[in-house]
Amino acid sequence: NPTRTGLLLTLQEMGARIDIVDPRNEGGEDVADLRVRYSELKGVAVPPERAPTMIDEYPVLAVAASFAEGETLMEG
């Protein structure tokens, strides 16, 4: 779902190796499978305008950020 991709985009900006596999439409909504592989993460600044696309995923981002090298700033 394009309105729920903020976490995916942010993790990729942090260096996460995430591949989108088999994108398709199911039940009127865009979905895909993900292939995720180990990678070292680096801190990033998350722009406030991205918050609506990942509001429920901030706790997951906080966990990832705790393992990242450097500082991660989340605003919004």
PQR file of N, CA, C, O and H, with PARSE charges and radii, in Angstrom:
ATOM      1  N   ASN A   1       0.850  -1.174   0.000 -0.4000 1.5000
ATOM      2  CA  ASN A   1       0.000   0.000   0.000 -0.0000 2.0000
ATOM      3  C   ASN A   1       0.899   1.242   0.000  0.5500 1.7000
ATOM      4  O   ASN A   1       1.701   1.414   0.917 -0.5500 1.4000
ATOM      5  N   PRO A   2       0.780   2.098  -1.000 -0.5600 1.5000
ATOM      6  CA  PRO A   2       1.665   3.262  -1.108  0.2800 2.0000
ATOM      7  C   PRO A   2       1.602   4.217   0.084  0.5500 1.7000
ATOM      8  O   PRO A   2       2.559   4.952   0.331 -0.5500 1.4000
ATOM      9  N   THR A   3       0.501   4.219   0.822 -0.4000 1.5000
ATOM     10  CA  THR A   3       0.417   5.109   1.976 -0.0000 2.0000
ATOM     11  C   THR A   3       1.033   4.483   3.221  0.5500 1.7000
ATOM     12  O   THR A   3       0.995   5.086   4.294 -0.5500 1.4000
ATOM     13  H   THR A   3      -0.276   3.622   0.621  0.4000 1.0000
ATOM     14  N   ARG A   4       1.600   3.282   3.100 -0.4000 1.5000
ATOM     15  CA  ARG A   4       2.182   2.586   4.251 -0.0000 2.0000
ATOM     16  C   ARG A   4       3.627   2.167   3.990  0.5500 1.7000
ATOM     17  O   ARG A   4       4.110   1.201   4.580 -0.5500 1.4000
ATOM     18  H   ARG A   4       1.631   2.792   2.229  0.4000 1.0000
ATOM     19  N   THR A   5       4.307   2.882   3.119 -0.4000 1.5000
ATOM     20  CA  THR A   5       5.653   2.459   2.726 -0.0000 2.0000
ATOM     21  C   THR A   5       6.774   3.230   3.424  0.5500 1.7000
ATOM     22  O   THR A   5       7.946   3.018   3.114 -0.5500 1.4000
ATOM     23  H   THR A   5       3.914   3.667   2.640  0.4000 1.0000
ATOM     24  N   GLY A   6       6.443   4.106   4.345 -0.4000 1.5000
ATOM     25  CA  GLY A   6       7.462   4.940   4.992 -0.0000 2.0000
ATOM     26  C   GLY A   6       8.535   4.149   5.711  0.5500 1.7000
ATOM     27  O   GLY A   6       9.716   4.483   5.617 -0.5500 1.4000
ATOM     28  H   GLY A   6       5.490   4.278   4.597  0.4000 1.0000
ATOM     29  N   LEU A   7       8.144   3.102   6.429 -0.4000 1.5000
ATOM     30  CA  LEU A   7       9.137   2.306   7.146 -0.0000 2.0000
ATOM     31  C   LEU A   7      10.080   1.622   6.166  0.5500 1.7000
ATOM     32  O   LEU A   7      11.295   1.618   6.369 -0.5500 1.4000
ATOM     33  H   LEU A   7       7.184   2.831   6.505  0.4000 1.0000
ATOM     34  N   LEU A   8       9.534   1.055   5.123 -0.4000 1.5000
ATOM     35  CA  LEU A   8      10.355   0.376   4.122 -0.0000 2.0000
ATOM     36  C   LEU A   8      11.368   1.348   3.515  0.5500 1.7000
ATOM     37  O   LEU A   8      12.553   1.029   3.414 -0.5500 1.4000
ATOM     38  H   LEU A   8       8.548   1.058   4.959  0.4000 1.0000
ATOM     39  N   LEU A   9      10.909   2.521   3.116 -0.4000 1.5000
ATOM     40  CA  LEU A   9      11.791   3.532   2.536 -0.0000 2.0000
ATOM     41  C   LEU A   9      12.870   3.956   3.532  0.5500 1.7000
ATOM     42  O   LEU A   9      14.041   4.076   3.171 -0.5500 1.4000
ATOM     43  H   LEU A   9       9.947   2.780   3.198  0.4000 1.0000
ATOM     44  N   THR A  10      12.476   4.180   4.774 -0.4000 1.5000
ATOM     45  CA  THR A  10      13.434   4.617   5.788 -0.0000 2.0000
ATOM     46  C   THR A  10      14.481   3.547   6.061  0.5500 1.7000
ATOM     47  O   THR A  10      15.670   3.851   6.155 -0.5500 1.4000
ATOM     48  H   THR A  10      11.525   4.082   5.067  0.4000 1.0000
ATOM     49  N   LEU A  11      14.049   2.301   6.188 -0.4000 1.5000
ATOM     50  CA  LEU A  11      15.011   1.221   6.413 -0.0000 2.0000
ATOM     51  C   LEU A  11      15.979   1.096   5.240  0.5500 1.7000
ATOM     52  O   LEU A  11      17.168   0.846   5.442 -0.5500 1.4000
ATOM     53  H   LEU A  11      13.083   2.054   6.112  0.4000 1.0000
ATOM     54  N   GLN A  12      15.484   1.266   4.021 -0.4000 1.5000
ATOM     55  CA  GLN A  12      16.371   1.220   2.854 -0.0000 2.0000
ATOM     56  C   GLN A  12      17.370   2.376   2.895  0.5500 1.7000
ATOM     57  O   GLN A  12      18.537   2.198   2.547 -0.5500 1.4000
ATOM     58  H   GLN A  12      14.518   1.469   3.856  0.4000 1.0000
ATOM     59  N   GLU A  13      16.921   3.555   3.315 -0.4000 1.5000
ATOM     60  CA  GLU A  13      17.837   4.690   3.448 -0.0000 2.0000
ATOM     61  C   GLU A  13      18.900   4.414   4.509  0.5500 1.7000
ATOM     62  O   GLU A  13      20.018   4.922   4.420 -0.5500 1.4000
ATOM     63  H   GLU A  13      15.973   3.700   3.598  0.4000 1.0000
ATOM     64  N   MET A  14      18.552   3.613   5.507 -0.4000 1.5000
ATOM     65  CA  MET A  14      19.493   3.247   6.570 -0.0000 2.0000
ATOM     66  C   MET A  14      20.483   2.179   6.101  0.5500 1.7000
ATOM     67  O   MET A  14      21.433   1.856   6.813 -0.5500 1.4000
ATOM     68  H   MET A  14      17.644   3.201   5.579  0.4000 1.0000
ATOM     69  N   GLY A  15      20.262   1.639   4.913 -0.4000 1.5000
ATOM     70  CA  GLY A  15      21.160   0.632   4.365 -0.0000 2.0000
ATOM     71  C   GLY A  15      20.599  -0.775   4.367  0.5500 1.7000
ATOM     72  O   GLY A  15      21.302  -1.717   4.003 -0.5500 1.4000
ATOM     73  H   GLY A  15      19.490   1.902   4.335  0.4000 1.0000
ATOM     74  N   ALA A  16      19.356  -0.938   4.766 -0.4000 1.5000
ATOM     75  CA  ALA A  16      18.746  -2.269   4.792 -0.0000 2.0000
ATOM     76  C   ALA A  16      18.639  -2.826   3.379  0.5500 1.7000
ATOM     77  O   ALA A  16      18.293  -2.117   2.433 -0.5500 1.4000
ATOM     78  H   ALA A  16      18.784  -0.172   5.062  0.4000 1.0000
ATOM     79  N   ARG A  17      18.941  -4.100   3.263 -0.4000 1.5000
ATOM     80  CA  ARG A  17      18.841  -4.786   1.967 -0.0000 2.0000
ATOM     81  C   ARG A  17      17.467  -5.443   1.891  0.5500 1.7000
ATOM     82  O   ARG A  17      17.282  -6.584   2.314 -0.5500 1.4000
ATOM     83  H   ARG A  17      19.221  -4.676   4.031  0.4000 1.0000
ATOM     84  N   ILE A  18      16.526  -4.713   1.355 -0.4000 1.5000
ATOM     85  CA  ILE A  18      15.145  -5.177   1.234 -0.0000 2.0000
ATOM     86  C   ILE A  18      14.757  -5.122  -0.232  0.5500 1.7000
ATOM     87  O   ILE A  18      14.799  -4.062  -0.856 -0.5500 1.4000
ATOM     88  H   ILE A  18      16.676  -3.786   1.011  0.4000 1.0000
ATOM     89  N   ASP A  19      14.381  -6.267  -0.776 -0.4000 1.5000
ATOM     90  CA  ASP A  19      13.932  -6.345  -2.164 -0.0000 2.0000
ATOM     91  C   ASP A  19      12.428  -6.576  -2.189  0.5500 1.7000
ATOM     92  O   ASP A  19      11.897  -7.375  -1.417 -0.5500 1.4000
ATOM     93  H   ASP A  19      14.347  -7.128  -0.268  0.4000 1.0000
ATOM     94  N   ILE A  20      11.754  -5.871  -3.081 -0.4000 1.5000
ATOM     95  CA  ILE A  20      10.321  -6.076  -3.282 -0.0000 2.0000
ATOM     96  C   ILE A  20      10.162  -7.170  -4.324  0.5500 1.7000
ATOM     97  O   ILE A  20      10.664  -7.056  -5.443 -0.5500 1.4000
ATOM     98  H   ILE A  20      12.186  -5.222  -3.707  0.4000 1.0000
ATOM     99  N   VAL A  21       9.463  -8.229  -3.949 -0.4000 1.5000
ATOM    100  CA  VAL A  21       9.312  -9.405  -4.795 -0.0000 2.0000
ATOM    101  C   VAL A  21       7.829  -9.626  -5.079  0.5500 1.7000
ATOM    102  O   VAL A  21       6.997  -9.526  -4.177 -0.5500 1.4000
ATOM    103  H   VAL A  21       9.055  -8.323  -3.040  0.4000 1.0000
ATOM    104  N   ASP A  22       7.510  -9.920  -6.315 -0.4000 1.5000
ATOM    105  CA  ASP A  22       6.148 -10.273  -6.715 -0.0000 2.0000
ATOM    106  C   ASP A  22       5.113  -9.215  -6.330  0.5500 1.7000
ATOM    107  O   ASP A  22       4.143  -9.530  -5.640 -0.5500 1.4000
ATOM    108  H   ASP A  22       8.186 -10.001  -7.048  0.4000 1.0000
ATOM    109  N   PRO A  23       5.305  -7.958  -6.766 -0.5600 1.5000
ATOM    110  CA  PRO A  23       4.266  -6.959  -6.498  0.2800 2.0000
ATOM    111  C   PRO A  23       2.984  -7.332  -7.234  0.5500 1.7000
ATOM    112  O   PRO A  23       3.022  -7.790  -8.376 -0.5500 1.4000
ATOM    113  N   ARG A  24       1.852  -7.130  -6.568 -0.4000 1.5000
ATOM    114  CA  ARG A  24       0.569  -7.516  -7.157 -0.0000 2.0000
ATOM    115  C   ARG A  24      -0.548  -6.761  -6.459  0.5500 1.7000
ATOM    116  O   ARG A  24      -0.322  -6.043  -5.486 -0.5500 1.4000
ATOM    117  H   ARG A  24       1.821  -6.757  -5.640  0.4000 1.0000
ATOM    118  N   ASN A  25      -1.744  -6.935  -6.969 -0.4000 1.5000
ATOM    119  CA  ASN A  25      -2.928  -6.330  -6.374 -0.0000 2.0000
ATOM    120  C   ASN A  25      -3.806  -7.439  -5.821  0.5500 1.7000
ATOM    121  O   ASN A  25      -4.175  -8.367  -6.542 -0.5500 1.4000
ATOM    122  H   ASN A  25      -1.927  -7.519  -7.760  0.4000 1.0000
ATOM    123  N   GLU A  26      -4.136  -7.342  -4.551 -0.4000 1.5000
ATOM    124  CA  GLU A  26      -5.025  -8.310  -3.913 -0.0000 2.0000
ATOM    125  C   GLU A  26      -6.094  -7.553  -3.145  0.5500 1.7000
ATOM    126  O   GLU A  26      -5.790  -6.695  -2.317 -0.5500 1.4000
ATOM    127  H   GLU A  26      -3.836  -6.589  -3.966  0.4000 1.0000
ATOM    128  N   GLY A  27      -7.336  -7.875  -3.426 -0.4000 1.5000
ATOM    129  CA  GLY A  27      -8.434  -7.218  -2.727 -0.0000 2.0000
ATOM    130  C   GLY A  27      -8.469  -5.722  -2.945  0.5500 1.7000
ATOM    131  O   GLY A  27      -8.913  -4.974  -2.074 -0.5500 1.4000
ATOM    132  H   GLY A  27      -7.583  -8.572  -4.099  0.4000 1.0000
ATOM    133  N   GLY A  28      -8.002  -5.277  -4.108 -0.4000 1.5000
ATOM    134  CA  GLY A  28      -8.010  -3.853  -4.422 -0.0000 2.0000
ATOM    135  C   GLY A  28      -6.862  -3.075  -3.795  0.5500 1.7000
ATOM    136  O   GLY A  28      -6.860  -1.844  -3.830 -0.5500 1.4000
ATOM    137  H   GLY A  28      -7.641  -5.884  -4.816  0.4000 1.0000
ATOM    138  N   GLU A  29      -5.896  -3.769  -3.227 -0.4000 1.5000
ATOM    139  CA  GLU A  29      -4.771  -3.098  -2.581 -0.0000 2.0000
ATOM    140  C   GLU A  29      -3.452  -3.641  -3.129  0.5500 1.7000
ATOM    141  O   GLU A  29      -3.305  -4.841  -3.357 -0.5500 1.4000
ATOM    142  H   GLU A  29      -5.898  -4.768  -3.198  0.4000 1.0000
ATOM    143  N   ASP A  30      -2.492  -2.726  -3.335 -0.4000 1.5000
ATOM    144  CA  ASP A  30      -1.166  -3.135  -3.781 -0.0000 2.0000
ATOM    145  C   ASP A  30      -0.448  -3.836  -2.637  0.5500 1.7000
ATOM    146  O   ASP A  30      -0.381  -3.316  -1.523 -0.5500 1.4000
ATOM    147  H   ASP A  30      -2.612  -1.751  -3.149  0.4000 1.0000
ATOM    148  N   VAL A  31       0.089  -5.022  -2.918 -0.4000 1.5000
ATOM    149  CA  VAL A  31       0.850  -5.798  -1.935 -0.0000 2.0000
ATOM    150  C   VAL A  31       2.076  -6.387  -2.627  0.5500 1.7000
ATOM    151  O   VAL A  31       2.171  -6.373  -3.854 -0.5500 1.4000
ATOM    152  H   VAL A  31       0.035  -5.445  -3.823  0.4000 1.0000
ATOM    153  N   ALA A  32       3.000  -6.899  -1.844 -0.4000 1.5000
ATOM    154  CA  ALA A  32       4.193  -7.557  -2.387 -0.0000 2.0000
ATOM    155  C   ALA A  32       4.812  -8.407  -1.296  0.5500 1.7000
ATOM    156  O   ALA A  32       4.513  -8.246  -0.113 -0.5500 1.4000
ATOM    157  H   ALA A  32       2.923  -6.911  -0.847  0.4000 1.0000
ATOM    158  N   ASP A  33       5.676  -9.311  -1.711 -0.4000 1.5000
ATOM    159  CA  ASP A  33       6.494 -10.062  -0.772 -0.0000 2.0000
ATOM    160  C   ASP A  33       7.816  -9.313  -0.631  0.5500 1.7000
ATOM    161  O   ASP A  33       8.228  -8.592  -1.539 -0.5500 1.4000
ATOM    162  H   ASP A  33       5.920  -9.442  -2.672  0.4000 1.0000
ATOM    163  N   LEU A  34       8.471  -9.486   0.503 -0.4000 1.5000
ATOM    164  CA  LEU A  34       9.751  -8.830   0.746 -0.0000 2.0000
ATOM    165  C   LEU A  34      10.834  -9.867   0.971  0.5500 1.7000
ATOM    166  O   LEU A  34      10.618 -10.872   1.648 -0.5500 1.4000
ATOM    167  H   LEU A  34       8.136 -10.072   1.241  0.4000 1.0000
ATOM    168  N   ARG A  35      11.995  -9.615   0.401 -0.4000 1.5000
ATOM    169  CA  ARG A  35      13.185 -10.420   0.685 -0.0000 2.0000
ATOM    170  C   ARG A  35      14.119  -9.503   1.477  0.5500 1.7000
ATOM    171  O   ARG A  35      14.557  -8.466   0.977 -0.5500 1.4000
ATOM    172  H   ARG A  35      12.171  -8.798  -0.148  0.4000 1.0000
ATOM    173  N   VAL A  36      14.411  -9.892   2.699 -0.4000 1.5000
ATOM    174  CA  VAL A  36      15.226  -9.067   3.595 -0.0000 2.0000
ATOM    175  C   VAL A  36      16.490  -9.837   3.950  0.5500 1.7000
ATOM    176  O   VAL A  36      16.426 -10.987   4.386 -0.5500 1.4000
ATOM    177  H   VAL A  36      14.054 -10.734   3.104  0.4000 1.0000
ATOM    178  N   ARG A  37      17.631  -9.197   3.761 -0.4000 1.5000
ATOM    179  CA  ARG A  37      18.915  -9.823   4.071 -0.0000 2.0000
ATOM    180  C   ARG A  37      19.690  -8.957   5.061  0.5500 1.7000
ATOM    181  O   ARG A  37      19.466  -7.751   5.168 -0.5500 1.4000
ATOM    182  H   ARG A  37      17.682  -8.264   3.407  0.4000 1.0000
ATOM    183  N   TYR A  38      20.593  -9.592   5.769 -0.4000 1.5000
ATOM    184  CA  TYR A  38      21.407  -8.881   6.753 -0.0000 2.0000
ATOM    185  C   TYR A  38      22.138  -7.712   6.099  0.5500 1.7000
ATOM    186  O   TYR A  38      22.644  -7.815   4.982 -0.5500 1.4000
ATOM    187  H   TYR A  38      20.775 -10.572   5.682  0.4000 1.0000
ATOM    188  N   SER A  39      22.176  -6.613   6.821 -0.4000 1.5000
ATOM    189  CA  SER A  39      22.989  -5.473   6.418 -0.0000 2.0000
ATOM    190  C   SER A  39      23.239  -4.621   7.652  0.5500 1.7000
ATOM    191  O   SER A  39      22.440  -4.612   8.589 -0.5500 1.4000
ATOM    192  H   SER A  39      21.765  -6.529   7.729  0.4000 1.0000
ATOM    193  N   GLU A  40      24.344  -3.915   7.642 -0.4000 1.5000
ATOM    194  CA  GLU A  40      24.620  -2.978   8.722 -0.0000 2.0000
ATOM    195  C   GLU A  40      23.832  -1.711   8.448  0.5500 1.7000
ATOM    196  O   GLU A  40      23.780  -1.233   7.314 -0.5500 1.4000
ATOM    197  H   GLU A  40      24.993  -3.922   6.881  0.4000 1.0000
ATOM    198  N   LEU A  41      23.222  -1.172   9.485 -0.4000 1.5000
ATOM    199  CA  LEU A  41      22.390   0.019   9.339 -0.0000 2.0000
ATOM    200  C   LEU A  41      23.138   1.250   9.819  0.5500 1.7000
ATOM    201  O   LEU A  41      23.996   1.171  10.698 -0.5500 1.4000
ATOM    202  H   LEU A  41      23.263  -1.560  10.406  0.4000 1.0000
ATOM    203  N   LYS A  42      22.798   2.391   9.226 -0.4000 1.5000
ATOM    204  CA  LYS A  42      23.347   3.670   9.665 -0.0000 2.0000
ATOM    205  C   LYS A  42      22.182   4.586  10.019  0.5500 1.7000
ATOM    206  O   LYS A  42      21.092   4.471   9.458 -0.5500 1.4000
ATOM    207  H   LYS A  42      22.101   2.455   8.512  0.4000 1.0000
ATOM    208  N   GLY A  43      22.424   5.485  10.947 -0.4000 1.5000
ATOM    209  CA  GLY A  43      21.389   6.418  11.362 -0.0000 2.0000
ATOM    210  C   GLY A  43      21.021   7.386  10.247  0.5500 1.7000
ATOM    211  O   GLY A  43      21.840   7.708   9.386 -0.5500 1.4000
ATOM    212  H   GLY A  43      23.309   5.578  11.404  0.4000 1.0000
ATOM    213  N   VAL A  44      19.788   7.839  10.279 -0.4000 1.5000
ATOM    214  CA  VAL A  44      19.293   8.797   9.287 -0.0000 2.0000
ATOM    215  C   VAL A  44      18.385   9.803   9.988  0.5500 1.7000
ATOM    216  O   VAL A  44      17.978   9.599  11.132 -0.5500 1.4000
ATOM    217  H   VAL A  44      19.123   7.578  10.978  0.4000 1.0000
ATOM    218  N   ALA A  45      18.078  10.879   9.293 -0.4000 1.5000
ATOM    219  CA  ALA A  45      17.064  11.832   9.745 -0.0000 2.0000
ATOM    220  C   ALA A  45      15.787  11.531   8.971  0.5500 1.7000
ATOM    221  O   ALA A  45      15.768  11.591   7.741 -0.5500 1.4000
ATOM    222  H   ALA A  45      18.408  11.045   8.364  0.4000 1.0000
ATOM    223  N   VAL A  46      14.734  11.210   9.689 -0.4000 1.5000
ATOM    224  CA  VAL A  46      13.452  10.888   9.058 -0.0000 2.0000
ATOM    225  C   VAL A  46      12.667  12.188   8.920  0.5500 1.7000
ATOM    226  O   VAL A  46      12.375  12.833   9.927 -0.5500 1.4000
ATOM    227  H   VAL A  46      14.749  11.161  10.688  0.4000 1.0000
ATOM    228  N   PRO A  47      12.319  12.589   7.699 -0.5600 1.5000
ATOM    229  CA  PRO A  47      11.604  13.849   7.525  0.2800 2.0000
ATOM    230  C   PRO A  47      10.197  13.786   8.120  0.5500 1.7000
ATOM    231  O   PRO A  47       9.538  12.750   8.033 -0.5500 1.4000
ATOM    232  N   PRO A  48       9.729  14.882   8.722 -0.5600 1.5000
ATOM    233  CA  PRO A  48       8.418  14.874   9.370  0.2800 2.0000
ATOM    234  C   PRO A  48       7.267  14.541   8.426  0.5500 1.7000
ATOM    235  O   PRO A  48       6.262  13.977   8.859 -0.5500 1.4000
ATOM    236  N   GLU A  49       7.396  14.876   7.157 -0.4000 1.5000
ATOM    237  CA  GLU A  49       6.302  14.596   6.217 -0.0000 2.0000
ATOM    238  C   GLU A  49       6.141  13.102   5.945  0.5500 1.7000
ATOM    239  O   GLU A  49       5.143  12.684   5.359 -0.5500 1.4000
ATOM    240  H   GLU A  49       8.212  15.334   6.805  0.4000 1.0000
ATOM    241  N   ARG A  50       7.101  12.308   6.360 -0.4000 1.5000
ATOM    242  CA  ARG A  50       6.994  10.861   6.183 -0.0000 2.0000
ATOM    243  C   ARG A  50       6.171  10.208   7.304  0.5500 1.7000
ATOM    244  O   ARG A  50       5.726   9.070   7.152 -0.5500 1.4000
ATOM    245  H   ARG A  50       7.912  12.648   6.836  0.4000 1.0000
ATOM    246  N   ALA A  51       5.968  10.894   8.398 -0.4000 1.5000
ATOM    247  CA  ALA A  51       5.280  10.316   9.565 -0.0000 2.0000
ATOM    248  C   ALA A  51       3.941   9.661   9.230  0.5500 1.7000
ATOM    249  O   ALA A  51       3.679   8.564   9.722 -0.5500 1.4000
ATOM    250  H   ALA A  51       6.329  11.819   8.521  0.4000 1.0000
ATOM    251  N   PRO A  52       3.082  10.278   8.420 -0.5600 1.5000
ATOM    252  CA  PRO A  52       1.788   9.630   8.145  0.2800 2.0000
ATOM    253  C   PRO A  52       1.908   8.282   7.435  0.5500 1.7000
ATOM    254  O   PRO A  52       0.991   7.463   7.504 -0.5500 1.4000
ATOM    255  N   THR A  53       3.026   8.048   6.756 -0.4000 1.5000
ATOM    256  CA  THR A  53       3.187   6.784   6.030 -0.0000 2.0000
ATOM    257  C   THR A  53       3.807   5.686   6.882  0.5500 1.7000
ATOM    258  O   THR A  53       4.041   4.576   6.403 -0.5500 1.4000
ATOM    259  H   THR A  53       3.770   8.713   6.700  0.4000 1.0000
ATOM    260  N   MET A  54       4.074   6.001   8.156 -0.4000 1.5000
ATOM    261  CA  MET A  54       4.685   4.990   9.019 -0.0000 2.0000
ATOM    262  C   MET A  54       4.341   5.185  10.489  0.5500 1.7000
ATOM    263  O   MET A  54       5.077   4.730  11.364 -0.5500 1.4000
ATOM    264  H   MET A  54       3.884   6.902   8.545  0.4000 1.0000
ATOM    265  N   ILE A  55       3.240   5.850  10.762 -0.4000 1.5000
ATOM    266  CA  ILE A  55       2.913   6.217  12.140 -0.0000 2.0000
ATOM    267  C   ILE A  55       2.842   5.001  13.068  0.5500 1.7000
ATOM    268  O   ILE A  55       3.296   5.077  14.210 -0.5500 1.4000
ATOM    269  H   ILE A  55       2.642   6.220  10.051  0.4000 1.0000
ATOM    270  N   ASP A  56       2.292   3.903  12.608 -0.4000 1.5000
ATOM    271  CA  ASP A  56       2.187   2.708  13.454 -0.0000 2.0000
ATOM    272  C   ASP A  56       3.495   1.933  13.529  0.5500 1.7000
ATOM    273  O   ASP A  56       3.642   1.045  14.368 -0.5500 1.4000
ATOM    274  H   ASP A  56       1.923   3.841  11.680  0.4000 1.0000
ATOM    275  N   GLU A  57       4.440   2.262  12.662 -0.4000 1.5000
ATOM    276  CA  GLU A  57       5.685   1.514  12.591 -0.0000 2.0000
ATOM    277  C   GLU A  57       6.842   2.185  13.322  0.5500 1.7000
ATOM    278  O   GLU A  57       7.957   1.664  13.305 -0.5500 1.4000
ATOM    279  H   GLU A  57       4.321   2.984  11.980  0.4000 1.0000
ATOM    280  N   TYR A  58       6.603   3.329  13.965 -0.4000 1.5000
ATOM    281  CA  TYR A  58       7.687   4.004  14.685 -0.0000 2.0000
ATOM    282  C   TYR A  58       8.360   3.112  15.729  0.5500 1.7000
ATOM    283  O   TYR A  58       9.582   3.183  15.863 -0.5500 1.4000
ATOM    284  H   TYR A  58       5.697   3.752  13.979  0.4000 1.0000
ATOM    285  N   PRO A  59       7.629   2.275  16.477 -0.5600 1.5000
ATOM    286  CA  PRO A  59       8.322   1.384  17.423  0.2800 2.0000
ATOM    287  C   PRO A  59       9.301   0.433  16.729  0.5500 1.7000
ATOM    288  O   PRO A  59      10.382   0.167  17.255 -0.5500 1.4000
ATOM    289  N   VAL A  60       8.930  -0.076  15.559 -0.4000 1.5000
ATOM    290  CA  VAL A  60       9.831  -0.962  14.811 -0.0000 2.0000
ATOM    291  C   VAL A  60      11.064  -0.180  14.361  0.5500 1.7000
ATOM    292  O   VAL A  60      12.185  -0.684  14.434 -0.5500 1.4000
ATOM    293  H   VAL A  60       8.052   0.141  15.132  0.4000 1.0000
ATOM    294  N   LEU A  61      10.853   1.045  13.898 -0.4000 1.5000
ATOM    295  CA  LEU A  61      11.983   1.880  13.490 -0.0000 2.0000
ATOM    296  C   LEU A  61      12.896   2.162  14.678  0.5500 1.7000
ATOM    297  O   LEU A  61      14.118   2.174  14.526 -0.5500 1.4000
ATOM    298  H   LEU A  61       9.943   1.454  13.839  0.4000 1.0000
ATOM    299  N   ALA A  62      12.327   2.388  15.848 -0.4000 1.5000
ATOM    300  CA  ALA A  62      13.143   2.649  17.037 -0.0000 2.0000
ATOM    301  C   ALA A  62      14.044   1.458  17.358  0.5500 1.7000
ATOM    302  O   ALA A  62      15.201   1.639  17.739 -0.5500 1.4000
ATOM    303  H   ALA A  62      11.334   2.379  15.971  0.4000 1.0000
ATOM    304  N   VAL A  63      13.523   0.256  17.207 -0.4000 1.5000
ATOM    305  CA  VAL A  63      14.343  -0.940  17.444 -0.0000 2.0000
ATOM    306  C   VAL A  63      15.474  -1.008  16.421  0.5500 1.7000
ATOM    307  O   VAL A  63      16.626  -1.244  16.785 -0.5500 1.4000
ATOM    308  H   VAL A  63      12.583   0.109  16.898  0.4000 1.0000
ATOM    309  N   ALA A  64      15.153  -0.804  15.150 -0.4000 1.5000
ATOM    310  CA  ALA A  64      16.192  -0.833  14.113 -0.0000 2.0000
ATOM    311  C   ALA A  64      17.234   0.255  14.377  0.5500 1.7000
ATOM    312  O   ALA A  64      18.432   0.016  14.230 -0.5500 1.4000
ATOM    313  H   ALA A  64      14.217  -0.613  14.855  0.4000 1.0000
ATOM    314  N   ALA A  65      16.781   1.442  14.764 -0.4000 1.5000
ATOM    315  CA  ALA A  65      17.697   2.555  15.015 -0.0000 2.0000
ATOM    316  C   ALA A  65      18.633   2.257  16.182  0.5500 1.7000
ATOM    317  O   ALA A  65      19.771   2.725  16.200 -0.5500 1.4000
ATOM    318  H   ALA A  65      15.807   1.636  14.884  0.4000 1.0000
ATOM    319  N   SER A  66      18.163   1.488  17.144 -0.4000 1.5000
ATOM    320  CA  SER A  66      19.023   1.174  18.293 -0.0000 2.0000
ATOM    321  C   SER A  66      20.206   0.295  17.892  0.5500 1.7000
ATOM    322  O   SER A  66      21.201   0.230  18.614 -0.5500 1.4000
ATOM    323  H   SER A  66      17.238   1.108  17.129  0.4000 1.0000
ATOM    324  N   PHE A  67      20.107  -0.374  16.759 -0.4000 1.5000
ATOM    325  CA  PHE A  67      21.200  -1.211  16.263 -0.0000 2.0000
ATOM    326  C   PHE A  67      22.006  -0.513  15.167  0.5500 1.7000
ATOM    327  O   PHE A  67      23.006  -1.055  14.696 -0.5500 1.4000
ATOM    328  H   PHE A  67      19.299  -0.321  16.172  0.4000 1.0000
ATOM    329  N   ALA A  68      21.585   0.673  14.762 -0.4000 1.5000
ATOM    330  CA  ALA A  68      22.256   1.396  13.681 -0.0000 2.0000
ATOM    331  C   ALA A  68      23.475   2.145  14.203  0.5500 1.7000
ATOM    332  O   ALA A  68      23.533   2.541  15.367 -0.5500 1.4000
ATOM    333  H   ALA A  68      20.773   1.113  15.145  0.4000 1.0000
ATOM    334  N   GLU A  69      24.436   2.328  13.326 -0.4000 1.5000
ATOM    335  CA  GLU A  69      25.615   3.126  13.632 -0.0000 2.0000
ATOM    336  C   GLU A  69      25.247   4.594  13.471  0.5500 1.7000
ATOM    337  O   GLU A  69      24.765   4.995  12.412 -0.5500 1.4000
ATOM    338  H   GLU A  69      24.389   2.007  12.380  0.4000 1.0000
ATOM    339  N   GLY A  70      25.461   5.388  14.490 -0.4000 1.5000
ATOM    340  CA  GLY A  70      25.148   6.806  14.418 -0.0000 2.0000
ATOM    341  C   GLY A  70      23.766   7.113  14.959  0.5500 1.7000
ATOM    342  O   GLY A  70      23.103   6.263  15.554 -0.5500 1.4000
ATOM    343  H   GLY A  70      25.852   5.062  15.350  0.4000 1.0000
ATOM    344  N   GLU A  71      23.356   8.336  14.740 -0.4000 1.5000
ATOM    345  CA  GLU A  71      22.110   8.850  15.309 -0.0000 2.0000
ATOM    346  C   GLU A  71      20.971   8.784  14.294  0.5500 1.7000
ATOM    347  O   GLU A  71      21.155   9.079  13.113 -0.5500 1.4000
ATOM    348  H   GLU A  71      23.894   9.027  14.257  0.4000 1.0000
ATOM    349  N   THR A  72      19.803   8.394  14.772 -0.4000 1.5000
ATOM    350  CA  THR A  72      18.589   8.449  13.959 -0.0000 2.0000
ATOM    351  C   THR A  72      17.667   9.477  14.594  0.5500 1.7000
ATOM    352  O   THR A  72      17.368   9.401  15.786 -0.5500 1.4000
ATOM    353  H   THR A  72      19.654   8.154  15.731  0.4000 1.0000
ATOM    354  N   LEU A  73      17.223  10.428  13.804 -0.4000 1.5000
ATOM    355  CA  LEU A  73      16.346  11.491  14.273 -0.0000 2.0000
ATOM    356  C   LEU A  73      14.981  11.298  13.641  0.5500 1.7000
ATOM    357  O   LEU A  73      14.853  11.270  12.417 -0.5500 1.4000
ATOM    358  H   LEU A  73      17.466  10.489  12.836  0.4000 1.0000
ATOM    359  N   MET A  74      13.949  11.164  14.486 -0.4000 1.5000
ATOM    360  CA  MET A  74      12.573  10.993  14.007 -0.0000 2.0000
ATOM    361  C   MET A  74      11.772  12.212  14.420  0.5500 1.7000
ATOM    362  O   MET A  74      11.607  12.478  15.610 -0.5500 1.4000
ATOM    363  H   MET A  74      14.053  11.188  15.481  0.4000 1.0000
ATOM    364  N   GLU A  75      11.278  12.948  13.449 -0.4000 1.5000
ATOM    365  CA  GLU A  75      10.461  14.126  13.732 -0.0000 2.0000
ATOM    366  C   GLU A  75       9.083  13.924  13.128  0.5500 1.7000
ATOM    367  O   GLU A  75       8.916  13.182  12.160 -0.5500 1.4000
ATOM    368  H   GLU A  75      11.413  12.732  12.482  0.4000 1.0000
ATOM    369  N   GLY A  76       8.112  14.582  13.703 -0.4000 1.5000
ATOM    370  CA  GLY A  76       6.764  14.503  13.140 -0.0000 2.0000
ATOM    371  C   GLY A  76       5.926  13.654  13.991  0.5500 1.7000
ATOM    372  O   GLY A  76       4.748  13.454  13.694 -0.5500 1.4000
ATOM    373  H   GLY A  76       8.247  15.185  14.489  0.4000 1.0000
TER
END
